[in-house]
Amino acid sequence: MTDTFLFDRKRLKSLQQKAVARYGQYDFLQQQAALSVVDQIADLQTFFPLAATVGDYHAILATTLQQHNRIETVYSSHFWQQQKTDFVCAEDFLPFAPQSLDLLASCGSLQSVNDVVGHLIQARQALRPDGLYICAFWGGETLKELKECLHAAEIELNGGVSPRFSPSIFVKDAGMLLQRAGFALPVVTQETLTITYPDIFALIKDLRGMAATNIVTQQNKKIPPKALFLRAEQLYKERYSTPENRLIATAELIVMAGFAPASTQQQPLKRGSAKVSLGDVLQ
């Protein structure tokens, strides 16, 4: 891994391998994201003969999709070999033949992909006409309280901020990314989940259990002093605590979906084909 890449995928693999044995104790957000994906697919009332998942840590999404009665076959994949996955592939190097899938789904991994647009383009190419791509990921508002308080504490103690958090995709950018990759009929939804913790160290323990700690390539390799977290916790309690003195943590779940273009889909009218002018309407 070189500094050319934003995310250190080798470090992500190491974090996931350390967390894999006990991941079932920390997978509640991933389970929620998978359910949100299936709920949106269920609303379509469409049959999908062949589906695949990518970035499917612990095969949680594939397991959830297999319970859907309108999905016939589901193959799961992840970027390193796991016991529950069917094959290995990176999200931005998809191995699927052109127009081979009816559904391609991703859950909780897009925020760690180096080439997001490349992933989306390859996903569209792998889908049959009118095939569905759907992806759930954690957006830019996730952990906003922790980010703010850690940054404030580090500025106060060290006079500057280290790259401790990954850059995120915000909901306003998701639809644009789908359109840029050539998807038709893009839809983006957003859901905010709130979790509370007794202290900052319980929150960090959950993040480690989820293998969701820092994977930015340019991160500071030095172990941060405990004083940084103690001061961040003080600020956290002052700014974002419940009446019971528990810390509030936000998780923003974004689900974006788009279809591979097909001639049967609704098409915009050609420029200049309107029968009534805007001026006539506004008069």
C-alpha atoms as one frame of an Amber mdcrd trajectory, in Angstrom:
protein
   0.000   0.000   0.000   1.402   3.355  -1.004   0.463   6.899  -0.139  -1.290
   7.093  -3.513  -4.281   5.453  -1.868  -6.483   7.171   0.661  -7.294   3.992
   2.609  -4.818   1.379   3.825  -6.606  -1.829   2.867  -3.888  -3.997   4.396
  -4.584  -2.360   7.733  -8.325  -2.862   7.213  -7.714  -6.566   6.587  -5.600
  -6.781   9.755  -8.302  -5.057  11.820 -11.009  -7.340  10.436  -8.957 -10.471
  11.028  -8.434  -9.460  14.667 -12.149  -8.722  15.099 -13.595 -11.673  13.189
 -13.824 -14.171  16.064 -15.956 -11.860  18.215 -17.637  -9.847  15.499 -21.056
 -11.290  16.356 -20.995  -9.213  19.550 -20.482  -5.978  17.590 -22.402  -6.459
  14.332 -25.605  -4.629  15.321 -25.017  -1.724  12.917 -24.118  -4.056  10.053
 -27.257  -6.084  10.723 -29.349  -2.900  10.647 -27.762  -1.816   7.373 -28.445
  -5.224   5.795 -32.095  -5.087   6.858 -32.441  -1.620   5.328 -31.096  -2.935
   2.007 -33.526  -5.873   2.000 -36.462  -3.641   2.934 -35.821  -1.402  -0.062
 -35.464  -4.397  -2.388 -38.739  -5.825  -1.062 -40.549  -2.603  -1.980 -39.749
  -3.211  -5.669 -41.800  -6.415  -6.018 -39.180  -7.669  -8.498 -37.718 -11.153
  -8.961 -33.910 -11.437  -9.051 -32.617 -14.795 -10.381 -28.918 -14.115  -9.681
 -27.504 -11.771  -7.040 -24.056 -11.127  -5.578 -22.691  -9.129  -2.674 -19.350
  -7.342  -2.403 -17.462  -6.176   0.682 -19.644  -8.578   2.655 -17.777  -8.949
   5.964 -19.089 -12.053   7.772 -21.500 -12.546   4.805 -24.165 -10.709   6.800
 -25.758  -9.128   3.738 -25.804 -12.363   1.706 -27.366 -14.232   4.639 -30.081
 -11.587   4.899 -30.724 -11.547   1.142 -31.090 -15.334   1.087 -34.188 -14.953
   3.253 -35.847 -12.829   0.550 -38.333 -14.976  -1.382 -37.798 -13.134  -4.677
 -34.028 -13.662  -4.832 -33.153 -17.090  -6.205 -29.355 -17.344  -5.836 -26.955
 -15.170  -3.839 -23.150 -15.333  -3.932 -21.156 -13.470  -1.291 -17.700 -11.963
  -1.638 -15.163 -10.039   0.399 -11.740  -8.623  -0.352  -9.997 -11.340   1.696
 -10.946 -14.966   2.178 -13.391 -15.677   4.978 -15.130 -18.852   6.004 -18.587
 -17.635   5.020 -17.837 -15.964   1.673 -18.080 -17.712  -1.703 -15.208 -15.917
  -3.441 -12.666 -13.132  -3.002 -12.679  -9.806  -4.824 -11.941  -6.179  -4.046
 -14.810  -3.733  -4.424 -12.991  -1.740  -7.103 -11.795  -4.831  -9.057 -15.005
  -6.760  -9.698 -14.652 -10.120 -11.484 -18.181 -10.365 -12.900 -18.820 -10.862
 -16.605 -20.662  -8.008 -18.351 -24.430  -8.175 -17.903 -24.258 -11.313 -15.769
 -26.129 -10.243 -12.612 -29.667  -9.151 -11.807 -28.731  -7.642  -8.442 -25.466
  -6.412  -6.956 -25.496  -5.307  -3.333 -23.020  -3.858  -0.877 -23.317  -3.142
   2.824 -21.015  -1.180   5.112 -17.918  -1.194   2.912 -18.198   1.666   0.413
 -16.723   4.146   2.902 -13.407   2.257   2.752 -13.133   1.861  -1.039 -10.326
   3.820  -2.709 -11.919   4.072  -6.172 -15.629   4.623  -5.536 -16.491   5.755
  -9.064 -14.539   2.839 -10.553 -16.479   0.458  -8.308 -19.794   1.956  -9.411
 -18.945   1.810 -13.106 -17.885  -1.835 -12.843 -21.049  -2.591 -10.876 -23.230
  -1.084 -13.605 -21.388  -3.029 -16.299 -21.920  -6.300 -14.395 -25.693  -5.842
 -14.319 -28.165  -6.979 -16.946 -30.371  -4.208 -18.391 -32.682  -2.964 -15.632
 -30.583  -4.842 -13.038 -30.377  -3.240  -9.608 -27.359  -1.937  -7.733 -27.971
  -1.121  -4.075 -25.455  -0.066  -1.454 -25.705   0.850   2.218 -22.835   2.710
   3.843 -22.074   4.985   6.769 -22.207   8.633   5.743 -20.489  11.841   6.710
 -22.591  12.546   9.812 -21.477   9.291  11.442 -19.583   9.861  14.719 -19.808
  13.616  14.260 -19.783  14.104  18.037 -16.639  12.043  18.556 -14.887  13.756
  15.655 -15.679  17.222  16.973 -14.585  16.498  20.541 -11.386  14.646  19.610
 -10.399  17.416  17.213 -11.103  20.087  19.823  -9.115  18.196  22.471  -6.160
  17.661  20.134  -6.046  21.317  19.143  -6.149  22.280  22.798  -3.398  19.845
  23.835  -1.187  19.696  20.729  -2.021  22.793  18.713  -3.138  20.795  15.656
  -5.204  17.890  14.382  -4.035  14.466  13.173  -5.961  12.490  10.489  -7.828
  10.180  12.857 -11.007   9.792  10.794 -11.662   8.724   7.222 -13.156  11.210
   4.745 -16.806  10.361   4.196 -19.441  10.470   1.479 -22.321  12.821   2.291
 -25.914  12.156   1.289 -25.958  15.096  -1.144 -23.102  13.473  -3.118 -24.503
   9.934  -3.372 -26.991  10.552  -6.200 -24.351  12.435  -8.179 -21.975   9.473
  -7.883 -24.636   7.108  -9.261 -25.352   9.408 -12.193 -21.654   9.858 -12.910
 -21.300   6.060 -13.114 -24.160   5.834 -15.631 -26.964   4.460 -13.459 -30.567
   5.224 -14.321 -33.333   6.196 -11.887 -31.028   6.831  -8.887 -32.603   6.893
  -5.438 -30.887   7.871  -2.181 -32.331   7.525   1.319 -30.892   8.470   4.682
 -31.545   7.212   8.203 -30.039   8.477  11.443 -29.394   6.011  14.245 -28.485
   7.117  17.774 -26.526   5.005  20.236 -25.524   5.998  23.766 -22.433   4.991
  25.747 -21.378   5.372  29.387 -17.995   6.787  28.357 -15.733   7.368  25.378
 -13.784   4.171  25.986 -16.926   2.029  25.596 -17.524   3.711  22.240 -13.944
   3.060  21.130 -14.280  -0.581  22.240 -17.300  -0.973  19.947 -15.416   0.616
  17.051 -12.557  -1.834  17.530 -14.999  -4.728  17.730 -16.513  -3.557  14.441
 -13.039  -3.204  12.862 -14.029   0.409  12.254 -11.001   2.306  13.570  -8.642
   4.488  11.551  -7.437   3.118   8.177  -6.310   6.385   6.561  -2.941   5.847
   4.864  -1.554   9.176   6.081  -2.502   8.619   9.725  -0.139   9.412  12.585
   1.433   6.094  13.619   2.120   7.202  17.196  -0.199   5.835  19.876  -2.277
   8.805  21.111  -1.876   9.626  24.816  -4.670   8.704  27.205  -4.891  12.390
  28.185  -6.255  13.151  24.705  -9.213  10.817  25.200  -9.831  11.982  28.752
 -10.070  15.605  27.590 -12.217  14.593  24.606 -14.560  12.787  26.982 -14.902
  15.911  29.123 -15.856  17.930  26.056 -18.159  15.145  24.883 -20.075  15.164
  28.178 -20.382  18.944  28.062 -21.705  19.006  24.497 -23.389  15.697  23.694
 -24.714  13.833  26.705 -28.152  12.663  27.791 -29.793  13.687  31.087 -28.466
  10.360  32.391 -24.920  11.518  31.534 -24.483   9.020  28.672 -22.643  10.024
  25.513 -24.656  10.320  22.296 -23.173   8.808  19.130 -24.734   9.320  15.693
 -24.591   6.753  12.899 -25.853   8.006   9.528 -26.950   5.163   7.264 -27.161
   6.084   3.577 -28.711   3.673   1.086 -28.296   4.450  -2.587 -29.772   2.484
  -5.464 -29.706   2.699  -9.237 -30.595   0.587 -12.260 -28.553  -0.443 -15.253
 -30.028   1.466 -18.204 -32.704  -0.356 -20.209 -34.941   0.650 -23.130 -38.030
  -0.237 -21.079 -37.306   2.406 -18.444 -38.927   5.817 -18.416 -36.908   8.262
 -20.496 -36.762  12.075 -20.322 -38.279  13.940 -23.270 -35.882  15.132 -25.946
 -34.787  18.740 -25.682 -37.179  20.993 -27.647 -40.014  18.447 -27.818 -42.276
  20.135 -25.263 -45.714  21.226 -26.510 -46.081  24.093 -23.988 -43.462  26.714
 -23.199 -42.435  27.612 -19.667 -43.307  31.215 -20.456 -46.919  30.289 -21.207
 -47.176  28.410 -17.894 -45.791  31.319 -15.864 -48.015  33.986 -17.468
